[in-house]
Amino acid sequence: MKIEKQQTLFALDCGATNWRLYRCVYQWDGAQAKIIGEPQASPLTSFIDRKLPAILFLDAAGCTLESFGEAAQQQLESELNRERIRDSFKPCIGSHLEANPLAHQIRYTHTQSMDYTRLLLQTIIEQIKLEKWRSGTFDEQVWFTFAYPIHWQYEHEGKILDEFRALVRSCLPEGFSQVRFVAEPEGAIFSLQRRGLLEQKSNKAITLIIDVGGSSSDIIAGEVNAANGNLNFLGRYGEPFGGTLYDAELAKFLADELQIPASALADDPTALLSLRMTAQRFKESLSRQLLSPGQNHITHQRIVTLVLRNGEIYRRKIKLDEELFEKVTSHLHTEFINLIERAVQKIAIDDNNIQQVVLVGGGAQLYTIMNYLRARFGEDRVILADNPDEVVVQGIGLEYEASFHEEEPSVIFPDESIVDLGFLDEVLPSLKWCLQCGEKDIPLDIGILSMGRDKDSDIFVDDIKASRNHAEVWVSVEKLEIADIGSTNGTFINGETIQAHRKTELQCGDVISIGKAKYIVKQITEGSGEI
């Protein structure tokens, strides 16, 4: 009797705003894996509406997870607990490698955002084991696939993707190797093919896939192969622009409507986090109505209440209609228009050759985005995929069938030309930053260095007032920066305390104080002494 081998694949899309989980079952036919049925959403008990809000509520020390998802979201109602909330941390992954990171990319440090991702992922994997795979251990019948932003693969020599891969593997059982990583645009392509949304209507006609996420947008162009339905890749473009930017802008609008003084917000920065959640609900409700047939000029209103940390209460009925929304977010709309224009120019395609524009991603349902694309490319050429925020997670589950025998993705996105900067080593002096502590010089290697009372810290601080994980030092050839990462007793530069979770640039001669420990910033030319 022939014994058929089956495997279960869990696909995870760890988004900036929400996480999603899909389940696929594959059966082996000889040397080929074939999917049985369709990929299915596989929400856990912690999910709401088939998604998990990517929000954490930490313990008072900020080290362990007390609650997450909707349960953590409810803590926003407490003005005392808001400071223990962590949300929208994915955009901050890799920010330390960016020359000019945007505001939403530096809310947390790279290390913090990786730690928060790990905390949530460990919890979700344990839930999957208990609720979806009750044998107690993951065996050879289980595979995992994870989506990642495509720029992680091609920018900064793939360092961000390498770190993410290592993080994921650390959350899985030791020795477990059945894990794959698939670029988000690749997942979108497989899902759209499965849904029959990629078709060739004329020779050389181009399909444009626009994936608007919570924190970034990817644009992929290709020609559909009439023979097999695959997408022949023509080009890609991406920028850190997403739906959460609208939430942040609307949160400022709500603060103005509530007439909260700027000084009060400065004393309680977590208040904007609560307002951002309210803004998100306003935005989604308005978009749903305006994208529905026959619905126009709707005014949404709700009572908004905010309690600040000092006990002050702000409460008011706030109205938001189409005209006001567009006024508040007009500069973001201009940024999106410019993004599409840059993408078309970068990929070198003509609007007249674009036969269809397929819109996917969690931010795709914003009515201003849809209206602009319809006006530019033609209403009949713009398609909003059903459940657009589930397109990627569904597609990364389908990728296994396409290339289960390969370690590399089955869709290869060519990299841009890489400029060799090796010649700089010959013309630049060999500069090195260091910290002087007493009689000892501590040389600093390029990268992010941990600083604290933990014995494993890169820079060990031997003082009782130092936290175990006290600060991070960001070292590059051009500059040296430090960020306090929420220590108990603070970090001081030249006697002035620095704001937590914000990088402060250091100059030669600056004195870093942690408790009674003092470090003098120096820069040396190797082989010739101090500058």
WONORCOR-V514029 format. One record per pair of residues at least 24 apart in sequence whose ideal C-beta (glycine too) atoms are under 7 Angstrom apart, sorted by the first residue. I is the first residue (numbers start at 1). J is the second residue. If there is no record, write none. Layout:
I_J + I_J
This chain:
4_28 + 6_141 + 7_141 + 7_143 + 8_141 + 8_142 + 9_143 + 9_145 + 9_397 + 9_400 + 10_128 + 10_144 + 11_145 + 11_393 + 11_396 + 11_397 + 12_144 + 12_146 + 13_147 + 13_392 + 13_393 + 13_396 + 14_90 + 14_117 + 14_121 + 14_146 + 15_54 + 15_90 + 15_213 + 15_214 + 15_362 + 16_54 + 16_88 + 16_90 + 16_91 + 16_213 + 16_214 + 16_215 + 16_242 + 16_244 + 17_54 + 17_88 + 17_214 + 17_244 + 17_362 + 18_51 + 18_52 + 18_53 + 18_54 + 18_362 + 19_51 + 19_52 + 19_54 + 19_124 + 20_50 + 20_51 + 20_390 + 20_393 + 22_393 + 22_394 + 22_397 + 23_132 + 24_397 + 24_400 + 26_400 + 26_401 + 33_400 + 33_401 + 33_404 + 34_401 + 35_398 + 35_401 + 39_394 + 39_397 + 39_398 + 41_390 + 42_132 + 44_127 + 44_131 + 45_131 + 46_127 + 54_87 + 54_90 + 54_120 + 55_85 + 55_87 + 56_86 + 56_116 + 56_119 + 56_120 + 57_84 + 57_85 + 58_84 + 58_86 + 62_486 + 65_119 + 65_123 + 68_120 + 68_123 + 73_277 + 76_273 + 76_274 + 76_277 + 79_307 + 79_308 + 79_309 + 80_309 + 82_270 + 82_273 + 82_274 + 83_270 + 85_270 + 85_273 + 86_116 + 87_273 + 88_244 + 89_113 + 89_116 + 89_117 + 90_215 + 91_215 + 91_240 + 93_160 + 94_152 + 94_156 + 94_160 + 96_448 + 96_474 + 97_156 + 97_159 + 102_240 + 104_215 + 104_244 + 104_245 + 104_248 + 105_240 + 108_501 + 109_472 + 109_483 + 109_485 + 109_501 + 110_448 + 111_448 + 111_472 + 112_485 + 114_163 + 114_167 + 117_167 + 118_167 + 118_171 + 121_168 + 121_171 + 122_171 + 125_171 + 125_172 + 138_173 + 138_176 + 140_178 + 142_178 + 143_178 + 143_180 + 143_400 + 144_172 + 144_178 + 144_179 + 145_180 + 145_182 + 145_396 + 145_397 + 145_399 + 145_400 + 146_181 + 147_182 + 147_184 + 147_187 + 147_392 + 147_393 + 147_396 + 148_181 + 148_183 + 148_184 + 149_184 + 149_216 + 150_183 + 150_184 + 150_185 + 150_218 + 150_236 + 150_238 + 150_413 + 151_238 + 153_183 + 154_415 + 180_400 + 182_396 + 182_399 + 182_409 + 183_409 + 183_413 + 184_211 + 184_218 + 184_392 + 185_209 + 185_211 + 185_218 + 185_220 + 185_236 + 186_399 + 186_409 + 186_411 + 187_392 + 187_395 + 187_396 + 187_399 + 188_360 + 188_391 + 188_392 + 188_395 + 189_231 + 189_395 + 189_411 + 190_395 + 190_398 + 190_399 + 190_402 + 191_391 + 191_394 + 191_395 + 191_398 + 192_358 + 192_385 + 192_391 + 193_229 + 194_398 + 195_385 + 197_358 + 197_383 + 197_385 + 198_224 + 198_229 + 198_231 + 199_224 + 200_224 + 200_226 + 201_355 + 202_355 + 204_353 + 205_353 + 205_355 + 206_234 + 206_349 + 206_353 + 206_354 + 206_355 + 207_231 + 207_355 + 207_356 + 207_358 + 208_354 + 208_357 + 209_358 + 209_360 + 210_357 + 210_359 + 211_360 + 211_361 + 212_242 + 212_243 + 212_361 + 212_363 + 212_364 + 212_369 + 213_242 + 213_361 + 213_362 + 213_363 + 214_242 + 214_243 + 214_244 + 214_362 + 214_363 + 215_240 + 215_242 + 215_244 + 216_240 + 216_241 + 216_242 + 217_241 + 217_242 + 217_339 + 219_343 + 221_347 + 221_349 + 233_411 + 233_413 + 234_347 + 234_349 + 235_346 + 235_347 + 236_413 + 237_342 + 237_343 + 237_346 + 237_347 + 239_339 + 241_335 + 241_336 + 241_339 + 242_363 + 243_362 + 243_363 + 243_366 + 245_332 + 246_283 + 246_329 + 246_332 + 246_366 + 247_276 + 247_279 + 247_280 + 247_283 + 248_276 + 249_328 + 249_329 + 249_332 + 250_279 + 250_282 + 250_283 + 250_328 + 251_275 + 251_276 + 251_279 + 253_328 + 254_278 + 254_279 + 254_304 + 254_318 + 257_316 + 257_318 + 258_304 + 258_306 + 258_314 + 258_316 + 260_314 + 264_308 + 264_312 + 267_310 + 268_308 + 268_309 + 271_306 + 271_308 + 274_306 + 275_306 + 278_304 + 282_320 + 286_320 + 286_325 + 287_365 + 287_366 + 287_367 + 290_322 + 290_367 + 291_365 + 291_367 + 291_370 + 297_321 + 297_322 + 326_368 + 333_368 + 336_369 + 336_372 + 337_372 + 351_377 + 354_381 + 355_381 + 356_381 + 356_383 + 357_381 + 357_382 + 357_383 + 358_383 + 358_385 + 359_383 + 359_384 + 359_385 + 359_388 + 360_385 + 360_388 + 360_391 + 361_388 + 361_389 + 362_389 + 364_388 + 429_525 + 430_525 + 430_526 + 431_477 + 431_523 + 431_525 + 432_524 + 432_526 + 433_475 + 433_480 + 433_523 + 434_522 + 434_524 + 435_459 + 435_519 + 435_520 + 435_521 + 436_519 + 436_520 + 436_522 + 437_517 + 437_518 + 437_519 + 444_473 + 444_475 + 445_475 + 446_475 + 446_476 + 446_477 + 447_475 + 448_472 + 448_474 + 449_473 + 449_475 + 461_514 + 461_517 + 462_517 + 463_514 + 463_515 + 463_516 + 463_517 + 464_515 + 465_489 + 465_514 + 465_515 + 466_514 + 466_515 + 466_517 + 470_514 + 474_503 + 479_505 + 480_506 + 480_521 + 481_505 + 481_506 + 482_506 + 482_512 + 489_515
